[in-house]
Amino acid sequence: KASRTSGGSTFDALPRSWLALTEPDSKRMECFFSHVSAVERCERKIKNAIQGLANQKQLELRCLDEEFKSLQARGDAEKKRLHDDLLKKNTELTSMLVKALED
């Protein structure tokens, strides 16, 4: 007893004697099931390809997210460095001004 698949459902093929198939009918049925199997294989290949692309895009998005976070951290570090540098220069200028006013 052979098992055939069609549209995602499985059913058992009936023996030819039950169906009283002629030889040409039998050949047409075999051809039909061969085509169904080929279509199902193509569907699986397409689904796998789509899943592969989705996985690739997810990986690319994670990489971009990590790169963005890294750039953001570098930007924050540079902003802090500039702020600290400005604060230091401001303190130096204030000290120079106080000294100049004391003299």
PyMOL commands that set and color helices and strands:
alter all, ss='L'
color gray80, all
select helices_A, chain A and resi 16-19+23-102
alter helices_A, ss='H'
color red, helices_A
select strands_A, chain A and resi 3-6+9-12
alter strands_A, ss='S'
color yellow, strands_A
deselect
rebuild
show_as cartoon
